[in-house]
Amino acid sequence: MKILSEKNVIRILQSATLPKNASELSKECNVSLTTVYRQVKRLNDKKLLIVSGSIDDGGKKHFTFKSKNSVYCKCACSTVDLTSFLQSKE
């Protein structure tokens, strides 16, 4: 869970308690759009985000990202509740 010690990751997870697109996360977290996309990929790989999206008729992709409230931890064979972590501020 080393990823949860990084400031940008914490900001993104706390901001994404409601579904938001990358642009909204970038503005709210005061980080570049490139950083948001990089961190979202890492968070999605670690199964800490719910990614929803669609592709319109013109081929444009529209994705939103939402923090998970809990995550299954393989090492401890249990579920870790992230609710209090996501509600706390730095």
C-alpha positions as CSV (number, residue, x, y, z in Angstrom):
1,M,0.0,0.0,0.0
2,K,3.0,2.3,-0.6
3,I,1.0,4.1,-3.2
4,L,-1.3,5.5,-0.5
5,S,1.6,7.5,0.9
6,E,2.0,9.8,-2.1
7,K,0.4,13.3,-1.9
8,N,-1.0,13.4,-5.5
9,V,-2.5,9.9,-5.0
10,I,-4.2,11.0,-1.8
11,R,-5.6,14.1,-3.4
12,I,-7.0,12.2,-6.3
13,L,-8.6,9.5,-4.1
14,Q,-10.1,12.1,-1.8
15,S,-11.4,14.2,-4.7
16,A,-12.9,11.2,-6.5
17,T,-15.4,10.2,-3.8
18,L,-17.9,11.2,-6.4
19,P,-17.3,10.3,-10.1
20,K,-15.2,12.9,-11.8
21,N,-13.4,13.1,-15.1
22,A,-9.6,13.7,-15.4
23,S,-10.0,17.4,-16.1
24,E,-12.1,17.9,-12.9
25,L,-9.6,16.0,-10.9
26,S,-6.7,18.0,-12.3
27,K,-8.3,21.3,-11.3
28,E,-9.5,20.2,-7.9
29,C,-6.2,18.5,-7.0
30,N,-4.0,21.2,-8.5
31,V,-2.0,18.7,-10.5
32,S,-1.3,18.5,-14.2
33,L,-3.6,16.4,-16.4
34,T,-0.6,14.2,-17.3
35,T,-0.1,13.5,-13.6
36,V,-3.8,12.7,-13.2
37,Y,-3.8,10.2,-16.0
38,R,-0.6,8.5,-14.7
39,Q,-1.9,8.2,-11.2
40,V,-5.3,7.1,-12.3
41,K,-3.7,4.3,-14.3
42,R,-1.7,3.2,-11.2
43,L,-4.7,3.4,-8.9
44,N,-6.8,1.4,-11.4
45,D,-4.0,-1.2,-11.6
46,K,-4.1,-1.5,-7.8
47,K,-8.0,-1.7,-7.9
48,L,-8.4,1.5,-5.9
49,L,-10.6,3.2,-8.5
50,I,-13.8,2.5,-10.3
51,V,-13.5,3.5,-13.9
52,S,-16.6,4.1,-16.0
53,G,-16.9,5.4,-19.5
54,S,-18.3,5.4,-22.9
55,I,-17.3,6.3,-26.5
56,D,-19.6,8.7,-28.4
57,D,-20.5,8.4,-32.1
58,G,-17.6,10.5,-33.0
59,G,-15.2,8.2,-31.3
60,K,-14.4,10.5,-28.3
61,K,-13.9,8.7,-25.0
62,H,-15.6,9.9,-21.9
63,F,-14.4,8.4,-18.6
64,T,-15.1,9.1,-15.0
65,F,-13.2,7.9,-11.9
66,K,-14.5,7.1,-8.5
67,S,-12.6,6.0,-5.4
68,K,-13.5,2.6,-3.9
69,N,-14.7,2.6,-0.3
70,S,-12.9,-0.7,0.4
71,V,-10.4,-3.0,-1.3
72,Y,-9.6,-6.7,-0.8
73,C,-6.0,-7.1,0.5
74,K,-4.4,-10.3,-0.7
75,C,-1.6,-10.3,1.8
76,A,-3.9,-10.1,4.8
77,C,-6.8,-12.1,3.2
78,S,-9.2,-9.5,4.3
79,T,-11.0,-6.3,3.2
80,V,-9.5,-2.9,4.0
81,D,-12.0,-0.2,4.6
82,L,-10.8,3.1,3.0
83,T,-13.8,5.3,4.0
84,S,-12.1,7.1,6.9
85,F,-8.9,7.5,4.9
86,L,-10.8,9.1,2.0
87,Q,-12.7,11.5,4.3
88,S,-9.7,12.7,6.2
89,K,-7.8,15.7,4.9
90,E,-4.0,16.1,4.8
